[in-house]
Amino acid sequence: MLTFDPIQTLACGGLFLLVGYLIRRRVPLLMRFSIPAPVIGGLLVALSMLACKHWGVTPLRFDTAWQQPLMIAFFTGIGFNASATLLKVGGRQILLFLALASVLAIVQNFLGIAMARAFGLPPLFGVVTGSVTLAGGPATGLAFAPLFEKAGVHGAQSVALANAMAGIVLGSIFGSPIAVMLIRRFNLRVADATADAGVDVPAVVAAAEPGRTVDPTYAGLKSLVFMLLAMGIGAWISGGLGRLGVTLPSYIGAMLAGAAIRNIDDWLGCFGLSTRGMELIGNTALSLFLVVALMNLHLWDLAGLALPLLANLAVQSILVLAFCCWPLLQLMGRDYDAAVMASGFTGFMLGTTANAVACMSSLTERYGPAPRAFLVAPVVGAFLIDFTNAIIITGFVNSWH
């Protein structure tokens, strides 16, 4: 068996990321439904490993040490987008989107409990396979697993990881197609995004573009240095929150640090950070994180899951897709941006914000920019929903223990 070290794993991920782009260009069906290139490349490796496993061979082992830093870098970039000016511009839509996500998280748990009871399993098993791992993703699932173990859910960590990884796959697969269907069904266009939905789109674009640096090399270097600085400070913040007994994903500290630096820069203008530079670094980290995570996905573990887990995933997927068609599309404005938001909503309510942004990016590459969607969905999916979901999870644990 050949073992790849972290650098070789990252290089392999980058190679299959390019392969994913190539395949998507050559296969019309993948291009039509805007399946993200990192998902295509990563799943190609995972399926190849599954085939080898079937024949009793494990040809490769990946060292995914870079996966966590890449994930934190991506979410740090999201933190740098959390400008107070932008939040003020899109405040009403952000609050509405957060309310919808929180309501669905509660419904996910009740549905999970119903499915667990139908198969004779403890109710909290349904919570683990509900908002803990779907709205929360693998980080939240692993963070809360010890609490559920103590509450009587045996193997909670394994269940959480398997369900979260399956959700990532489903979120990646369904995120773009549901938006494409809505765009075509209602004949939505980029121009429609300027319709009155509570956000002044030109103001959003203007607020997102602070002063530009003449030298792009220096601007890129400065963006990278400040992102690394935020990640370093964020490690202290997350460690401090952990010592206080606050259970949150590891990237929250870096997001908070990034948001603080961004708003200090907006207020004082002392750093002159480039929004475009931060987006470039964040999007690159996102693509590499996704492809590396999916390359290391043990599909044979998912194939061996019990029927209750698979049935729950199927029903939960239908719930999220139906929720996107109504009421989310209607309440968020029934325009092009709302359809792109539905894609992001599917991504992070089944998987992670990384899925959401990847799905939305693949749509905007094809149909055009959606500034309101990229303001609202990442802030809610990567930041705000983690806080409300933690409260929801705690409430269900206390009620059903």
C-alpha positions in Angstrom: 0.0 0.0 0.0 1.3 3.4 -1.0 1.0 6.1 1.7 0.8 9.8 0.6 2.1 12.4 3.0 0.1 15.6 3.5 1.8 17.5 0.7 1.4 14.6 -1.7 -2.3 14.2 -0.7 -2.8 17.9 -1.3 -1.1 17.6 -4.7 -3.2 14.6 -5.6 -6.3 16.6 -4.6 -5.3 19.5 -6.8 -4.8 17.2 -9.7 -8.2 15.6 -9.3 -9.7 19.0 -8.9 -8.5 19.8 -12.4 -9.8 16.5 -13.6 -13.2 17.4 -12.1 -13.3 20.6 -14.1 -12.3 18.6 -17.3 -15.0 16.0 -16.8 -17.6 18.6 -16.1 -16.8 20.3 -19.3 -16.9 17.1 -21.3 -20.1 15.6 -19.7 -23.2 17.8 -20.6 -25.3 16.4 -17.9 -22.9 17.4 -15.2 -22.5 20.9 -16.7 -26.3 21.2 -17.1 -26.9 20.6 -13.3 -23.8 22.6 -12.3 -22.3 19.8 -10.2 -19.2 21.3 -8.4 -15.8 20.2 -9.9 -14.3 19.3 -6.5 -17.2 16.9 -5.9 -16.6 15.2 -9.3 -12.9 14.8 -8.7 -13.2 13.7 -5.1 -15.9 11.2 -5.7 -13.9 9.8 -8.6 -11.1 8.9 -6.2 -13.6 7.6 -3.5 -15.4 5.4 -6.1 -12.0 4.0 -7.3 -11.1 3.2 -3.7 -14.5 1.5 -3.2 -13.8 -0.7 -6.2 -10.4 -1.6 -4.9 -11.8 -2.4 -1.5 -14.3 -4.7 -3.1 -11.4 -6.7 -4.5 -9.6 -6.7 -1.2 -7.0 -4.2 -2.2 -6.2 -0.8 -0.5 -3.7 0.8 -2.9 -3.5 4.2 -1.4 -3.7 5.8 2.0 -4.1 9.6 2.3 -2.7 11.8 5.1 -5.4 14.5 5.4 -3.5 16.7 7.8 -4.1 19.7 5.5 -7.9 19.1 5.5 -8.5 20.9 8.8 -6.4 24.0 8.0 -8.0 24.3 4.6 -11.5 24.1 6.2 -10.5 26.8 8.8 -9.0 29.0 6.0 -12.3 28.8 4.1 -14.4 29.8 7.1 -11.9 32.5 8.0 -12.6 34.0 4.6 -16.3 33.9 5.4 -15.5 35.8 8.6 -13.7 38.5 6.6 -17.0 38.8 4.6 -19.0 39.6 7.7 -18.7 43.3 7.4 -21.0 45.3 9.6 -21.8 47.5 6.6 -22.8 44.4 4.6 -24.8 43.0 7.5 -26.6 46.3 7.8 -27.4 46.3 4.1 -28.8 42.7 4.2 -30.0 42.6 7.8 -33.6 41.8 7.2 -32.9 39.0 4.6 -30.2 37.5 6.8 -32.5 37.3 9.8 -35.3 35.8 7.7 -32.9 33.2 6.2 -31.6 32.4 9.6 -35.2 31.9 10.9 -36.0 29.6 8.0 -32.8 27.6 8.6 -33.5 27.3 12.4 -37.1 26.2 11.8 -36.0 23.5 9.4 -33.3 22.4 11.9 -36.1 21.8 14.5 -38.2 19.9 11.9 -35.1 17.8 11.0 -34.9 16.7 14.6 -38.6 15.8 14.9 -38.4 13.9 11.6 -35.3 12.1 12.7 -36.9 11.2 16.0 -40.0 9.8 14.1 -37.8 7.8 11.8 -35.8 6.4 14.8 -38.9 5.4 16.6 -40.3 3.7 13.5 -37.2 1.4 13.5 -37.3 0.9 17.3 -34.3 3.1 18.0 -33.9 5.7 20.8 -35.2 9.2 20.0 -31.8 10.8 20.4 -30.5 8.7 17.6 -32.8 10.7 15.4 -31.4 14.0 16.7 -27.9 12.8 15.8 -29.1 12.0 12.3 -31.0 15.3 12.2 -29.7 18.8 12.7 -26.6 17.7 14.6 -25.0 16.2 11.4 -27.1 17.7 8.6 -27.5 21.4 9.6 -24.4 21.1 11.7 -22.1 19.0 9.5 -19.2 16.7 10.6 -17.6 19.3 12.9 -20.7 19.8 14.9 -21.5 16.1 14.9 -18.1 15.2 16.3 -18.2 18.0 18.8 -21.6 16.8 20.2 -20.9 13.0 19.9 -19.6 12.6 23.4 -22.7 14.3 24.8 -24.9 11.8 22.9 -22.7 8.9 24.0 -23.4 9.8 27.6 -27.1 10.2 26.8 -27.2 6.5 25.7 -26.6 6.7 21.9 -24.0 4.0 21.4 -21.6 4.6 18.6 -22.7 8.2 18.3 -19.4 9.3 16.9 -19.4 6.7 14.1 -23.1 7.4 13.3 -22.4 11.2 13.3 -19.4 11.0 11.0 -21.1 8.6 8.5 -24.4 10.6 8.4 -22.5 13.9 8.0 -20.3 12.6 5.2 -23.4 11.1 3.4 -25.1 14.5 3.9 -22.1 16.2 2.3 -22.4 14.0 -0.8 -26.2 14.6 -1.0 -25.8 18.3 -0.4 -23.3 18.5 -3.2 -25.4 16.4 -5.6 -28.7 18.1 -4.9 -27.6 21.7 -4.3 -27.1 22.9 -7.8 -29.8 20.9 -9.6 -32.6 22.2 -7.3 -31.6 25.8 -8.2 -31.3 25.0 -11.9 -34.9 23.5 -11.7 -36.2 26.7 -10.0 -34.4 29.0 -12.4 -35.9 27.2 -15.4 -39.3 26.6 -13.9 -39.9 30.3 -13.1 -37.7 31.7 -15.9 -35.5 33.6 -13.5 -32.7 35.9 -14.7 -29.8 37.8 -13.2 -31.6 41.1 -13.9 -34.5 39.9 -11.7 -32.2 40.0 -8.7 -32.5 43.8 -8.5 -36.2 43.4 -7.7 -37.2 44.7 -4.3 -36.5 42.0 -1.8 -35.3 44.1 1.1 -31.7 44.5 -0.1 -30.2 47.2 -2.3 -27.9 45.0 -4.5 -25.8 47.9 -5.9 -25.2 49.0 -2.3 -24.1 45.4 -1.4 -21.6 45.4 -4.3 -20.3 48.8 -3.3 -20.0 47.9 0.3 -18.1 44.8 -0.6 -15.4 46.7 -2.5 -13.1 48.8 -0.2 -10.2 50.7 -1.7 -8.1 48.7 -4.1 -4.4 48.2 -4.0 -2.4 49.0 -7.1 0.1 46.1 -6.8 -1.8 42.8 -7.0 1.1 40.8 -5.7 1.4 42.9 -2.5 -2.5 42.8 -2.1 -2.5 39.0 -2.4 0.4 38.7 0.1 -1.3 41.0 2.5 -4.6 39.0 2.2 -2.7 35.8 2.9 -0.9 37.2 5.9 -4.0 38.6 7.5 -5.9 35.4 6.9 -3.1 33.4 8.6 -3.1 36.0 11.5 -6.9 35.5 11.9 -6.5 31.7 11.9 -3.8 32.0 14.6 -5.8 34.3 16.8 -8.8 32.1 16.2 -7.1 29.1 17.6 -6.7 31.0 20.9 -10.3 32.0 20.8 -11.6 28.5 20.2 -9.3 27.1 22.9 -10.7 29.7 25.4 -14.3 28.9 24.5 -13.5 25.2 24.9 -12.1 25.8 28.4 -15.3 27.6 29.3 -17.3 24.6 28.3 -18.7 26.1 25.2 -19.1 23.4 22.5 -18.7 25.0 19.0 -16.9 23.9 15.8 -13.2 24.6 15.7 -13.5 27.2 13.0 -15.7 29.6 14.9 -12.7 31.3 16.6 -11.0 32.0 13.2 -14.3 33.3 11.8 -14.7 35.7 14.8 -11.1 36.9 14.4 -11.6 37.5 10.6 -14.8 39.4 11.2 -13.2 41.6 13.8 -10.2 42.4 11.6 -12.5 43.2 8.7 -14.7 45.5 10.7 -11.6 47.3 12.2 -10.4 47.8 8.7 -13.8 49.1 7.5 -13.9 51.5 10.5 -10.3 52.8 10.5 -9.1 52.0 7.0 -5.7 51.0 8.5 -5.1 47.7 6.7 -6.5 48.3 3.2 -7.5 44.7 2.8 -8.6 43.4 -0.6 -12.0 41.7 -0.6 -11.2 40.1 -3.9 -7.9 38.7 -2.5 -9.7 37.2 0.5 -12.3 35.6 -1.8 -9.6 34.1 -4.0 -7.8 32.5 -1.1 -11.1 31.4 0.5 -12.4 29.8 -2.7 -9.2 28.1 -3.4 -9.2 26.6 0.2 -12.8 25.6 -0.3 -12.1 23.6 -3.5 -9.1 21.9 -2.1 -10.9 21.1 1.2 -13.8 19.5 -0.6 -11.8 17.4 -3.0 -9.4 16.1 -0.2 -12.4 15.4 2.1 -14.2 13.4 -0.5 -11.1 11.6 -1.7 -10.8 10.2 1.9 -14.5 9.3 2.0 -14.9 5.6 2.9 -17.9 4.7 0.8 -17.8 1.1 2.1 -18.8 2.5 5.5 -21.8 4.3 4.0 -22.8 1.2 2.1 -22.8 -0.8 5.3 -25.1 1.6 7.2 -28.2 0.2 8.7 -31.5 0.7 6.8 -32.8 3.3 9.4 -29.9 5.6 8.6 -30.3 5.3 4.8 -34.1 5.8 5.1 -33.7 8.8 7.3 -31.3 10.4 4.8 -33.7 9.9 2.0 -36.6 11.4 3.9 -34.5 14.3 5.1 -33.3 15.1 1.6 -36.9 15.3 0.4 -37.8 17.6 3.3 -34.9 20.0 2.5 -35.7 20.1 -1.3 -39.4 20.6 -0.7 -38.6 23.4 1.8 -36.4 25.1 -0.8 -39.3 25.1 -3.4 -41.7 26.5 -0.8 -41.6 28.5 1.5 -37.9 29.5 1.1 -38.1 30.6 -2.6 -41.2 32.6 -2.0 -40.1 34.3 1.2 -36.6 35.2 -0.1 -38.0 37.1 -3.1 -38.8 34.5 -5.8 -36.0 35.8 -8.0 -32.6 34.6 -9.3 -30.8 35.4 -6.1 -33.5 33.4 -4.1 -32.9 30.4 -6.4 -29.1 30.6 -5.8 -29.9 30.9 -2.0 -31.9 27.7 -2.3 -28.9 26.0 -3.7 -26.8 27.2 -0.8 -29.6 26.3 1.7 -29.6 22.7 0.4 -25.8 22.6 0.6 -25.5 23.6 4.3 -28.7 22.0 5.6 -27.6 18.6 4.3 -23.8 19.1 4.4 -21.7 22.1 5.1 -21.3 25.7 4.1 -18.4 24.6 1.9 -20.9 22.6 -0.1 -23.2 25.6 -0.2 -20.7 28.0 -1.6 -19.4 25.4 -4.1 -22.9 24.8 -5.4 -23.6 28.6 -5.6 -20.3 29.3 -7.3 -20.9 26.7 -9.9 -24.3 28.3 -10.6 -22.9 31.9 -10.8 -20.1 30.7 -13.2 -22.9 29.7 -15.6 -25.8 32.1 -15.0 -24.1 35.3 -13.6 -23.5 37.0 -10.3 -25.8 36.7 -7.3 -24.4 39.2 -4.7 -27.4 39.0 -2.4 -27.2 35.2 -2.2 -23.4 35.4 -1.5 -24.1 37.9 1.3 -26.9 36.0 3.0 -26.3 32.3 2.6 -22.6 32.0 3.7 -23.1 34.3 6.8 -26.0 32.2 8.0 -24.7 28.8 7.0 -21.2 29.2 8.3 -21.7 31.4 11.3 -25.2 32.2 12.6 -26.8 28.7 12.2 -24.1 27.1 14.4 -25.2 29.3 17.3 -29.0 28.6 16.9 -28.4 24.9 16.2 -26.4 24.5 19.3 -29.3 25.9 21.3 -31.7 23.6 19.4 -29.6 20.5 20.0 -29.2 21.2 23.7 -32.9 21.7 24.0 -33.7 18.3 22.3 -31.1 16.5 24.5 -32.6 17.9 27.7 -36.1 17.1 26.5 -35.6 13.5 25.2 -32.8 12.3 27.5 
